[in-house]
Amino acid sequence: LDPEVLLVVTCYFLQGALGLSRLALNFYLKDELGLSPADLAALTGLASAPWVVKPLYGLLSDSTPLLGYRRKSYLALSGVLGALSFG
């Protein structure tokens, strides 16, 4: 089997496995926690919000240097904000 074909097959398998886990999560949230379809949709939308903002954040970090660095300073700032959010 070609390594490239094996890589593609593995990627498709993992995507399918992730889809199954999302399905199980939806049933858990609906059946066990009693979320309504509207609540489930709102929670899913809230969870995907960072992926919607990601391109805008990328444009900002690429075009506006912070402390003389384009990416390192933004990574450090994100790390500090993330650490502070848990403490």
Backbone as CSV, one residue per row, in Angstrom:
resi,resn,N_x,N_y,N_z,CA_x,CA_y,CA_z,C_x,C_y,C_z
1,LEU,0.851,-1.185,0.000,0.000,0.000,0.000,0.890,1.239,0.000
2,ASP,0.540,2.175,-0.834,1.294,3.422,-0.961,1.188,4.248,0.323
3,PRO,2.255,4.889,0.771,2.158,5.713,1.988,1.153,6.857,1.859
4,GLU,1.051,7.433,0.650,0.097,8.534,0.465,-1.336,8.045,0.587
5,VAL,-1.609,6.867,0.032,-2.955,6.304,0.120,-3.284,5.965,1.571
6,LEU,-2.325,5.406,2.277,-2.525,5.080,3.680,-2.812,6.340,4.505
7,LEU,-2.126,7.420,4.198,-2.356,8.679,4.897,-3.765,9.206,4.642
8,VAL,-4.210,9.158,3.396,-5.555,9.636,3.060,-6.613,8.772,3.749
9,VAL,-6.427,7.455,3.717,-7.377,6.560,4.361,-7.428,6.811,5.867
10,THR,-6.280,7.027,6.472,-6.230,7.304,7.905,-6.947,8.605,8.242
11,CYS,-6.741,9.632,7.428,-7.412,10.918,7.669,-8.925,10.782,7.570
12,TYR,-9.407,10.057,6.557,-10.845,9.856,6.420,-11.403,9.040,7.578
13,PHE,-10.662,8.034,8.031,-11.100,7.240,9.175,-11.215,8.107,10.428
14,LEU,-10.221,8.954,10.659,-10.259,9.812,11.845,-11.393,10.821,11.774
15,GLN,-11.657,11.358,10.584,-12.783,12.286,10.450,-14.099,11.585,10.767
16,GLY,-14.239,10.348,10.318,-15.451,9.589,10.629,-15.574,9.303,12.114
17,ALA,-14.453,8.966,12.758,-14.470,8.701,14.194,-14.842,9.963,14.966
18,LEU,-14.343,11.103,14.523,-14.709,12.356,15.184,-16.196,12.657,15.005
19,GLY,-16.727,12.346,13.830,-18.159,12.545,13.596,-19.002,11.677,14.507
20,LEU,-18.573,10.437,14.734,-19.301,9.557,15.644,-19.253,10.078,17.079
21,SER,-18.111,10.616,17.478,-18.033,11.143,18.840,-18.904,12.383,18.996
22,ARG,-19.003,13.203,17.956,-19.899,14.361,18.016,-21.353,13.927,18.118
23,LEU,-21.685,12.860,17.408,-23.045,12.340,17.476,-23.357,11.844,18.886
24,ALA,-22.419,11.128,19.480,-22.615,10.658,20.850,-22.748,11.830,21.818
25,LEU,-21.954,12.875,21.611,-22.046,14.057,22.470,-23.410,14.722,22.342
26,ASN,-23.919,14.821,21.119,-25.242,15.426,20.929,-26.324,14.632,21.645
27,PHE,-26.263,13.304,21.553,-27.249,12.493,22.264,-27.102,12.636,23.774
28,TYR,-25.884,12.712,24.263,-25.666,12.899,25.705,-26.261,14.233,26.169
29,LEU,-25.965,15.287,25.423,-26.480,16.601,25.818,-27.998,16.640,25.762
30,LYS,-28.570,15.985,24.761,-30.025,16.004,24.604,-30.723,15.085,25.611
31,ASP,-30.255,13.856,25.722,-30.966,12.872,26.543,-30.623,12.968,28.023
32,GLU,-29.356,13.063,28.345,-28.937,13.036,29.751,-29.068,14.395,30.433
33,LEU,-28.693,15.443,29.713,-28.751,16.775,30.330,-30.042,17.519,30.018
34,GLY,-30.843,16.984,29.115,-32.147,17.559,28.829,-32.118,18.872,28.071
35,LEU,-31.103,19.088,27.245,-31.061,20.324,26.462,-32.067,20.272,25.324
36,SER,-32.715,21.383,25.091,-33.642,21.470,23.967,-32.844,21.624,22.674
37,PRO,-33.471,21.399,21.522,-32.751,21.602,20.259,-32.210,23.023,20.108
38,ALA,-32.952,24.002,20.599,-32.474,25.387,20.522,-31.248,25.590,21.409
39,ASP,-31.265,25.008,22.612,-30.108,25.113,23.501,-28.897,24.399,22.913
40,LEU,-29.138,23.242,22.310,-28.058,22.481,21.689,-27.452,23.253,20.523
41,ALA,-28.298,23.897,19.719,-27.806,24.702,18.599,-27.004,25.902,19.103
42,ALA,-27.485,26.533,20.173,-26.765,27.679,20.732,-25.404,27.252,21.289
43,LEU,-25.376,26.115,21.972,-24.120,25.617,22.522,-23.135,25.247,21.418
44,THR,-23.619,24.613,20.374,-22.760,24.259,19.238,-22.232,25.511,18.554
45,GLY,-23.082,26.501,18.380,-22.636,27.756,17.775,-21.606,28.473,18.621
46,LEU,-21.801,28.446,19.925,-20.844,29.075,20.835,-19.504,28.338,20.808
47,ALA,-19.559,27.008,20.731,-18.329,26.222,20.703,-17.560,26.408,19.399
48,SER,-18.253,26.717,18.310,-17.564,26.903,17.032,-17.167,28.356,16.782
49,ALA,-17.522,29.251,17.676,-17.201,30.679,17.493,-15.702,30.947,17.337
50,PRO,-14.819,30.300,18.098,-13.393,30.573,17.890,-12.906,30.228,16.485
51,TRP,-13.498,29.221,15.854,-13.083,28.852,14.497,-13.562,29.885,13.489
52,VAL,-14.643,30.584,13.800,-15.134,31.637,12.916,-14.226,32.860,13.005
53,VAL,-13.718,33.152,14.194,-12.885,34.335,14.423,-11.425,34.082,14.025
54,LYS,-11.045,32.828,13.870,-9.649,32.477,13.610,-9.053,33.186,12.380
55,PRO,-9.744,33.260,11.232,-9.143,33.986,10.097,-8.925,35.471,10.390
56,LEU,-9.846,36.089,11.109,-9.682,37.508,11.443,-8.496,37.703,12.381
57,TYR,-8.354,36.802,13.349,-7.214,36.860,14.265,-5.904,36.654,13.500
58,GLY,-5.919,35.760,12.521,-4.722,35.538,11.703,-4.344,36.776,10.902
59,LEU,-5.329,37.435,10.312,-5.047,38.669,9.570,-4.502,39.750,10.495
60,LEU,-5.069,39.858,11.676,-4.606,40.859,12.634,-3.171,40.587,13.057
61,SER,-2.871,39.346,13.396,-1.524,39.039,13.878,-0.493,39.124,12.760
62,ASP,-0.888,38.869,11.514,0.054,38.969,10.400,0.311,40.410,9.979
63,SER,-0.681,41.276,10.151,-0.530,42.644,9.652,-0.111,43.648,10.715
64,THR,-0.300,43.329,11.990,-0.001,44.283,13.057,1.007,43.687,14.031
65,PRO,2.277,44.067,13.935,3.264,43.550,14.892,2.988,44.073,16.297
66,LEU,3.207,43.231,17.274,3.033,43.591,18.672,4.379,43.405,19.351
67,LEU,4.936,44.480,19.897,6.266,44.469,20.513,7.350,44.031,19.526
68,GLY,7.146,44.357,18.254,8.148,44.053,17.234,8.051,42.669,16.623
69,TYR,7.150,41.829,17.098,7.005,40.469,16.576,5.614,40.299,15.982
70,ARG,5.523,39.489,14.952,4.231,39.275,14.303,3.428,38.158,14.957
71,ARG,4.089,37.100,15.362,3.340,35.971,15.912,3.730,35.620,17.343
72,LYS,4.990,35.725,17.661,5.454,35.308,18.992,4.764,36.085,20.099
73,SER,4.624,37.375,19.922,4.003,38.182,20.976,2.523,37.842,21.125
74,TYR,1.838,37.545,20.011,0.426,37.167,20.095,0.271,35.806,20.773
75,LEU,1.192,34.883,20.500,1.151,33.577,21.165,1.388,33.727,22.664
76,ALA,2.350,34.562,23.027,2.615,34.786,24.438,1.419,35.440,25.122
77,LEU,0.833,36.432,24.480,-0.331,37.109,25.042,-1.505,36.138,25.205
78,SER,-1.720,35.269,24.220,-2.788,34.279,24.303,-2.529,33.290,25.428
79,GLY,-1.283,32.889,25.581,-0.935,31.977,26.674,-1.177,32.581,28.042
80,VAL,-0.798,33.845,28.203,-1.012,34.532,29.471,-2.500,34.707,29.747
81,LEU,-3.268,35.118,28.740,-4.715,35.281,28.926,-5.377,33.950,29.228
82,GLY,-4.938,32.889,28.556,-5.490,31.566,28.841,-5.183,31.104,30.252
83,ALA,-3.958,31.345,30.710,-3.585,30.962,32.074,-4.372,31.771,33.102
84,LEU,-4.546,33.059,32.833,-5.315,33.888,33.758,-6.791,33.508,33.802
85,SER,-7.310,32.992,32.705,-8.721,32.627,32.690,-9.000,31.402,33.556
86,PHE,-7.994,30.573,33.804,-8.193,29.413,34.658,-7.932,29.734,36.132
87,GLY,-7.267,30.841,36.395,-6.901,31.126,37.779,-7.679,32.147,38.396
